[in-house]
Amino acid sequence: MVDSATAQRLRAAAARILAQNRRTGHADWNDRDYAYVVPSPSSYPFQWFWDSCFHAIALSHLQPEWARQELVTLLHEAQSDGFIPHQILWEKDRYPEAAARQSEAFGDRYTSSSIQPPVLATALERVYRATGDDAFLARCLPTTIAFYDWLARVRDPDGDGLIAIIQPDESGVDASPKFDPLMRFPKDNRELVRWIQWLYGRYAPLRFNDRAILALDLFQVEEVLTNVCYILGMQALGRLCRDTARAAAWQQRAAMVQAALVAKCYDDRAGAFFDLAGNDERPLRTRTITSLAPLALPTLDRAIVDRLLGHLSDPRTFALPFPVPSVPATDPTFMPGNAHGFIWRGPSWVNTNWLIGEGLRVHGADDRRQILVTQTCAMIERAGFREYYQPYTGEGFGSQDHSWSTLVVDMIDPAGP
Ligand code: GLC
């Protein structure tokens, strides 16, 4: 158990970071007011899709009104076909700086043309539960549903239920070594960025036509974490829709995608889930934190849950002093220290700890959950709200005052269904 003084201290510190990183104003380029939290003022000065969902979850504990505004602001840029970009550059004067640094092509009008893991409906449910605000739900639900429909319509070309990503950043675990075989094994972030630039060069004539881009089969990955968030989101929609037939349809869609995830991505020998690459669905067999992400699915079979729990308690791989490392310590690509942009190759991150913590909670592993929460609190107390942490020492790296690390408030006091 986290003692109440620590919990109170972290809650107060989280509230300070979220207030400090919040941006409000009016954008002339789309004539909209915005109110959202930047992931980090120095490194990530815009609105990011899944970060905003995490911010909304943390804010639902601390400032529910801001949580509502975070999602409303994100949904402003939903396109008429349902797509929601993973980056929105509200403050357009920072565009040149961002365009120079970002490897992925931007879409129209200060937005990107990529997705990020669909945590949206999960966040919407949390904010609705915290506020009980029916008008807010009625305002956000149709756009949220349209996004999940867009994912099914556009990102599932083979119709197996699993959605696909078209570039590594869409997974949220950008430089994860699991993608290396598809990217000519980059040695550092510069090589990775160069490869993505090459990719976008090939995509350029097909810009905004994701079906055609997927058909090129240059980077087409049915990615485990993305699909776990997709399933959790559809389960949340099943609880949010008042109409019982629509609610049942969402639960059925979620169950169908989960069945495909287990049938196609679960490797019984490894006791872990692997992404599928390309038209021929080749498994990407590097074990990473995303191999364990399906633990968060409340409906997962107990036998598989037990296998995933086994990895989490193995001190050689994932059970390091400050877990959960993004890559197991035994993998040759494991890089526990400062990543200098080559991220998700060893350090522990609070957002994936939150997801694993949710898995421990829904599967009744409360003792283990308490340990994970205590270790997560300890690394934040030691190093502050950082982007990621060294899994042996708890040292903090990457951006400072990283907003989604405030998810620790939901780990301390879980409010999930
Ligand atoms: C990094 C992460 C990505 C996140 C972004 C902003 O690029 O890999 O998932 O959205 O930072 O925090």
Residues whose N, C-alpha, C, O or C-beta is under 5 A from the ligand:
A	BS01	GLC	P39 Y44 W48 D51 G172 V173 D174
